[in-house]
Amino acid sequence: MPRRVLPVHQLIKNLYDYFTKKKSNLGPLIPVTQVRATVVNILKIYFEKNVKTDAREVSEGEEVRSNEQDVQQLVCVNELQLLVLVIVKKRTKKKAYRKHAKLKTTDLPESIKCTVRDVIYGMYFRKQHVTLNTLLMELKAREVIDISCSSLRQLLCNIGFKYLKDNNRRALCEKPTVVQQRTAFLRKIRKLEAEDYNLVYLDETWIFSRGGCKRSWQDNDVRLVKNVGGEGKRFIVLHTQGKNGCIDGASLVFSLKSKSADYYDWMNAELFTKWLKKKFLPNLKQKSVIIVDNTSYHSKLLNLQPTSTWKKNDIRDWLDNHRIN
């Protein structure tokens, strides 16, 4: 027999009528152990008789038992659907947790972002070179965050950092090799000072003949200071200084004949060697150590190796000087 589906409002009305009768009866109408029969009685679920398919009469007890079986099947189906629903919800929650556990770089808490920014500032303060690899090693060592280089790049862009050319005027970043060389240099200087050596420093600079101040107090109405036509000739100044001051007779001053902005064009190894032999070394009165920078004309390779640009006669002379047949 097909089951007639009652509308929701009818089921609610049947439920209300049952509990009203139960209240008037001052107790349950059906024993509490008969669960399916109670549900059938409350909701008034029954099957319509189909005369064409089933002509026999169905007693009231058989109809109730049939309705109870239908309720049992309905409960089993609902329990199965509920079990499937619970499993799906658990899997959905588990997937959502996994997705939430692995946060994106843009979803990181502000505390981690601030810590990454402080680590970068600390590396700059220690004059370390900041790259993705060096920063990632520092973050892993501090146990701040463990991500890949590509994720770290996204994080840096998200907190406002850009990969730009270093500006030495803002900060001097040194490689570890440079730090080691400076450490070795300072230790050697300390050792020489302990041995009572005179440390002599030398350097070059330039100056204009009419150089002066570029600013002065002026009136808005009357122009008191006239603009000078030019700064005059440029002079190259080369001098040395030890622990007792500048060394007497070791200065070298000469003017440039061109307007080149780079005075290194006029300084070369020949001129520097000539000044070194005639004016500087003869005026040293005590054992000294000369400290110079790594400018190109401060050093010269005496024994050059032949190249393809050398002339034939030069190559022959080089071979004769080195006794190569």
Helices and strands as residue ranges (DSSP letters): H 8-25, H 35-43, H 60-101, G 105-107, H 110-125, H 132-141, H 149-158, H 176-194, E 198-208, E 234-242, E 245-246, E 252-255, G 263-265, H 269-275, I 276-280, G 281-283, E 288-291, G 296-298, H 312-321
